[in-house]
Amino acid sequence: MTMQKGLSAGKSAGPSKKVKKDYRLLIYLLPCLVLVIAFGYVPIAGWILAFLDYIPGISLKESPFVGLKYFELILSDSANMLRVMKNTVVLSIINKSAEKSNRSTCHFRGDG
């Protein structure tokens, strides 16, 4: 049975040895992790404001919890809700069409 040079039978490098060996890769990964946390998880913490009666000047822990009270208030007024939904859809369509027309008319070429 022949073995390749540098490899021992049944033993592999432990995780700590791999980390020491590839620390540069971990450093390259840090900005990506920071961005994922900043844009993926930090906004979730702000969602709690939708369920609190936020009063500026007091902490979030002291703000009274109101649950779905404000969602019920928005959804109970059907006339305004339909108008708001229509405006949202129309503005979304306008935005998408403006993006599409902008992409087709603006061409950026690198000069090498």
C-alpha positions in Angstrom: 0.0 0.0 0.0 1.5 3.3 -1.1 0.7 6.6 0.5 1.1 10.1 -0.9 3.8 12.3 0.6 2.6 14.5 3.4 -0.5 12.6 4.2 -0.8 10.4 7.2 -3.1 7.5 7.4 -6.5 8.4 8.8 -5.5 11.8 10.2 -6.7 15.1 8.8 -5.9 18.7 9.9 -8.1 19.9 12.7 -10.4 22.9 12.4 -8.0 25.1 14.4 -5.1 24.3 12.0 -7.4 25.1 9.0 -8.4 28.4 10.5 -4.8 29.3 11.1 -3.8 28.3 7.6 -6.7 30.1 5.9 -7.1 33.2 8.1 -6.9 35.5 5.0 -10.1 33.9 3.6 -11.9 34.6 6.9 -10.8 38.2 6.7 -12.2 38.5 3.2 -15.4 37.0 4.5 -15.9 39.6 7.3 -17.2 42.5 5.1 -19.8 40.1 3.6 -20.9 39.0 7.1 -21.2 42.6 8.3 -23.4 43.5 5.3 -25.6 40.5 5.8 -26.1 41.4 9.4 -26.6 45.1 8.7 -29.1 44.8 5.9 -30.6 41.4 6.7 -31.0 41.3 10.5 -30.9 44.8 11.9 -34.1 45.9 10.1 -35.9 43.0 11.8 -35.3 44.7 15.1 -37.1 47.8 13.8 -40.3 45.8 13.0 -41.1 45.9 16.7 -42.1 49.5 16.3 -45.2 48.4 14.3 -46.5 46.7 17.5 -45.7 49.5 20.0 -47.2 52.9 20.7 -43.9 54.6 20.2 -43.4 57.8 22.1 -40.2 59.7 21.4 -38.1 60.3 24.5 -38.9 57.1 26.3 -37.2 53.7 25.7 -38.8 51.0 23.6 -39.1 48.8 26.7 -41.3 51.5 28.3 -43.6 52.0 25.2 -47.0 50.3 25.6 -47.6 47.2 23.4 -50.6 47.7 21.2 -50.5 44.5 19.0 -52.4 44.8 15.8 -54.4 47.9 16.8 -52.9 50.1 14.0 -53.2 47.4 11.4 -56.9 47.0 12.2 -57.3 50.8 12.0 -55.7 50.9 8.5 -57.7 47.9 7.2 -61.1 49.0 8.7 -61.3 52.1 6.4 -62.0 50.3 3.1 -62.4 53.4 0.9 -59.0 54.8 1.8 -57.4 51.4 1.8 -58.5 50.8 -1.8 -57.2 54.2 -2.8 -53.9 53.6 -1.1 -53.5 50.1 -2.7 -54.3 51.6 -6.2 -51.8 54.3 -5.7 -49.2 51.8 -4.6 -49.7 49.6 -7.6 -49.7 52.6 -10.1 -46.5 54.0 -8.6 -44.9 50.6 -8.7 -45.7 50.2 -12.4 -44.5 53.7 -13.2 -41.3 53.0 -11.3 -40.7 49.8 -13.2 -41.4 51.3 -16.5 -39.0 54.2 -15.8 -36.3 51.8 -14.8 -36.8 49.8 -18.0 -36.7 52.9 -20.2 -33.7 54.2 -18.4 -31.8 50.9 -19.0 -32.6 50.9 -22.7 -31.4 54.5 -23.3 -28.4 54.8 -21.0 -25.4 52.8 -22.1 -22.2 53.0 -20.1 -19.2 51.7 -21.9 -15.8 51.4 -20.3 -12.9 52.7 -22.2 -10.7 49.9 -21.1 
